[in-house]
Amino acid sequence: VWRVADVPENDKFQYTYFAHRINSFDTAPKNLLASDSRLRPDRYALEMGDLSKSGSEKS
């Protein structure tokens, strides 16, 4: 039925390897749409753990 996917050790957000792969720039097409969330500075700041910058980037 369902199996829990493996998660990298010490992963802050408990993302699976698959989630890391699809959110990575390494797997992104060369010409990303401007609406691609991987380009959002607030998302990147949050991923880096900078909550203050992430919040200020949204406004």
C-alpha positions in Angstrom: 0.0 0.0 0.0 1.9 3.2 1.2 5.5 3.4 2.3 7.1 6.3 3.9 9.8 7.8 1.6 13.3 8.2 2.9 14.3 11.6 4.3 17.8 13.0 4.4 19.3 12.8 7.9 19.1 16.1 9.8 16.8 17.7 7.3 15.2 20.8 8.8 11.9 20.5 7.1 11.8 16.6 6.8 11.4 16.9 3.0 11.9 13.7 1.1 14.7 13.2 -1.4 12.0 13.7 -4.1 10.9 17.0 -2.7 14.5 18.2 -2.5 14.9 17.2 -6.2 11.9 19.0 -7.5 12.6 22.2 -5.5 16.2 22.3 -6.7 17.6 24.6 -9.3 19.6 21.7 -10.6 16.5 20.0 -11.9 14.9 23.2 -13.2 14.6 24.0 -16.9 17.1 26.6 -18.1 14.4 29.2 -18.9 12.1 29.4 -15.9 8.9 31.3 -16.0 8.8 34.5 -13.9 6.0 32.9 -11.8 8.2 29.8 -10.8 8.2 29.8 -7.0 11.9 28.8 -7.0 12.7 32.3 -8.0 10.8 34.0 -5.1 13.3 35.7 -2.7 10.9 35.1 0.2 10.9 31.4 -0.3 14.6 31.2 -0.6 15.1 33.3 2.6 12.7 31.0 4.4 14.6 27.9 3.2 17.9 29.5 4.4 16.2 30.1 7.8 16.0 33.9 7.6 12.4 34.4 8.8 12.8 38.2 9.1 14.0 38.6 5.5 11.4 36.2 4.3 8.7 38.3 5.9 10.0 41.6 4.6 10.4 40.2 1.0 6.7 39.5 0.9 5.7 43.2 1.5 
